């Protein structure tokens, strides 16, 4: 991925915004066009998860399950057993939040290529509050054997991730945000499941981010450059399998790291990175995310500020760490 093209794009004053989940909707239609075995099922949230695009394009390959998330994933497992490639969607608070045992037993244990799409994840869900702000899903899903975990940074990457997951033979979890967020990647940029990408080279510290937080890390790196701090930004769209080689290479160069995620730091991206570094390259690490608490009700911008997940807070954390 070209650093210069990414930075020019995201620093534009008229940067476009689009919900990441919309990229999933577009990508699912393209995946359906490429392979007639791609099917979809939803728990009565087609518009919210943007699965309505697929429903309209392929009504004969769509199943409305209703508000029954346990049934949603078990039907998906059955479809996969018959050779289909099922995408099953709901709010992340409900899937995997409500049906983790069924995912574990019917999908992962049988190694079925069901793609679980958890929308409206993170605190940026906004006014719906703690009950609907799923923050534990990364930890829940990456611990499952056979499960792939993907968290795209913007709508363009979500579209590419969806198409790639349709071609991948493993069970997978695709985590999507609700709000419109900056579109800063570009269609020609590479995307491969299991790969992390250095979006900005640096020598003083590694900012390792995923999902919506990658944009914030890039903005922070621009601010830090004005202070003479050269931050390297590593985007990790695949939490599992983790691209250990890219991450270790970056941290070996910089000697310190900050992880940033819109999720619980315990068991999430921060946990995954610390596991790798503690085994292979012990260095100072700060984890930024949600620290052992639930979400709150508020606007997305208010909540990101309140929980310290903006470029301003990342910049402050780097100054503290570097001293």
N, C-alpha and C positions, 0 to 999 in steps of 0.2 A: 504494500500500500504506500503510495507516494506521500511523504510527509508534507511536502509543499502544497500539493493539491488539497489535502485535507485541511491544512491550516488556513489557506486562502479561503476555502469554502466556509469554514465555521466562523471565521472572523468577519465575514461580510455583515454589514449593518442590516441588510434586508434578509437575513438568514430565514429560510422557510421553516415552518413547524408543521408537523403532522403526527397523529397518534401512531405509535409503534404497532399497535394492533391492526391498523389499516394496512400496513405492509404485509402482515400475516394474511389478511383477507385476500389481497391481490396475489400473493405467492401461492395460496392454496388453489386458487383458480388455475394458475399456470401449471401447478403440479398435477391437477386433474386433467388438464389438456394433454400433458405429457404421458400420463399413465391412467388408463381407465380403471385400474384397480384401486386408485385413491378414492376413499369414501370419507364421509364426515358425519359426526353426530354431535348434538349439543343439548345442554340442560336448560332449554328455554331461554337462551341468552344470545340468539343469533346476531342481533343488531349490535349488542354490546361487545361481543367478541369478534365481530366483523366476519363471522362465518356466513352471514347472509349473502355475501358475494358468491360463495360456492353453492349455496342453496338455490339461488336464482339461476346459476349457470348449469347446474346438474341436479335438478330436483329428484331424479330417480336414484341418485347416489347419496342422498342426504336423509338422515333419520332424526326426527325430533323425539328425544328421550323424555323430556319433561324434567321437573325438578326432582331428580333421582340420581344423584352423582355416583352412588355405588353401582347402580345399574348401568350408568353411562360407560364406565370403564370395563365392566364385565362384558357388556355387549361388544365393546371395542376389541376385547381379547378374543371373543368368539369370531368376529369378522376376520381378525388377523389369522386365526387358525384355519380359515377357509381361503387364505391366499390374498385377502384384501390388505390395503394399507390405510388403516383408520386414523383420522385426526379427530380427537374428542375434546370439546372445549367447554369451559365454564369459567367463573371467577376463580382465581387461585385460592381464595379463602375457602372455597368449597371443593375444589379439585386441584391439588391433592389434599387440601385441608380437611375434607370430610370423608374421603374415600381412600386414604393411604393404604389401609390393609388390603383392600381389593386390588389396588395397583401392585402392591408387593406380591400377592399370592397369584392372581390370575394373569398378570402381565409379566412381571420381572422373573418370577420363579419359572414360568413357562417360556421365557425369552421371546415374547410376542412383540412384533414391531409396531406397537400402538404409540401414537404421538399425542401426548397429553399437553394440552394448551391451557396454561393458567394465565388468564387475563386479569387486569386491574390489580397487579401486584405492587407492593411497596407503599410508602406513605403518601406518594403523589396521587393516590386515589382521591385524596382530599376530604370533603365534608362527610363522606360515609362513615368515617371514624374507625376506631380500633377493630371492630368486628369484621370489617371488610378490607382492612389494610394488611394483606398477607405479608409477613416479614420472615417467617420460618421455613418457607418452601424450599429454598436452596439447600438448607441443611437436611430437610426431610428427603429430598429427592437424590441428592448426591451420595447419600449413604446406601442407597439401594443397589444391590448387584445388578449388572447388565444395563443400568440406566444411564443415558446420555443427558446432560443438562446444558441447555443453550439459552443465553440471555443477550439478545441483539441490542445494539446501541441506538438505532433509529429505524425508521420505517423501511428504508432501502435495505438495510441489513436484515431486517425481519423477513422481507420478501425472499431474499436469497437463502436465508436459513431455512425457511419453510420448504423451498424447492429441494434443498440439500437433504433435509430430514426425510422427505418422501422417498429419496433414493437410498437412504441408510437402512440397513436391515435390523437395527437394534431398537429397543424401547427408548423413548426420548421424552424429555420435558422441555417445553418451550415457554419461557417466562416473558410476559408482555406487560407494559405499562398502559395506563388509561389515557393520560393527558397528552395533548399535542406537545411534542418536544422537538428541539432543533434537529434538522436533517443535515448532517455534516459529513457523512460518507458519500460515496458516489457509485453509480451502477457498475463501473468498470473495476472497482476495487475487488481484490480477491476475498473470497470467503470459503473456508474449509472447516468442517467440523473437527474440533481437536486442535485448532491453531489459534495462537495469540498473535497480536500485531503491534509492533512498535510504531505508533503514530507520530511520535516526535522523539528524536534522539537527544540524549542529555548525558551529563557526566556526574552530577552531584547527588541526585536522588531519583529513585524509580517510583512513579505514581502508577499503581496497578489498579485499574478500574474495570467495571463491567456495567452493562446496561446504560441507563440514563446518566450514570455518574461519569462515564468516559468524557462526555462533553464538558462537564464541570472540571475535570482534571486538565483538559486541554486549555480551557480558559485560565485556570490557575497557573499553568506552565507559562502562558504568555505574560501574566502579571509578574511571576517570579523572575522571568528573563530581564525585566526592567530593573530588578533589584540585584542583578548579577548572579542569580541562581539558575543553573542549567538543569532543568528537570526533564527526565525521560518519561514519556507517557506510554504505558503498555495497556492495550485494550484486550480484555479477556472475554470474548463472547461465548467460549465454551468452558464451563466450570469443570465438567467431567466429560471426557478425559481431559485432564489439565495439560497444557503445553509447558511442561516443566523446563524443557531446553531453552525456550525463549525467555521465560521468567528468570531462570537461574543466570543466563547470560547477561541480562540487564542488571540484575542485582549484584553480580560479581563485578561489574564495571562501576556501579555507583556506590556500593557499600551500605546502602540503607534503602528502606522502602516504606511507602504508605499505601495501604489498600483502601479502596473506596467502593461502597456498595449501598444500595437502597434496600437493605435487609439486615437481619441480625448478624452481627459479626461472629457470634459463636456458631460454628458449623457452616458458615457461608463462605464467600470468597476469601475473607480474611483468615478464616480457619484453614481453608485449603492451602493458601499461600504459606501460612506459618508452618503447616505440617511439612511442606516441601523444604522450606528453608531450614527448619530445625534439624532435618535429617541430612541435608546436603551442603548448606551454606549459612550457618548461623550469623545473622546480622541484626542490627536494630530494626524493628518493625513497629509501626503504629497502624492500628486498624480503625478505620472510620466507617461508621454505619450506625445501626441501631444497637444500643448497648443495653441488653437485658431489660427491655421495657416494651410496652405496647404503644401503638400509634395513638393519635388524637384527631379530633375533628378540626378542620380548617381548610383554607385554600391550599393548593399544592405549593405555591411559592412560600406561603407562611410556614408550612410544615417543613419544607426543606431548610429554611432559615432556622426554625426552632430546633431541629435535630442536628444542625451543624453540617449540612450536606450541600454546601454551595462552594463555588470557587473561592470566595472570601475565606471561608473556614479552612479549606485545603491549604491555601496560601499561608495562613496563620500557623497551621500545624507544621508545615515545612520549615518555617522560620524557627519555630520552637525546637524542632528536631535537629536542625543544622546548627542552631545557636548563633 
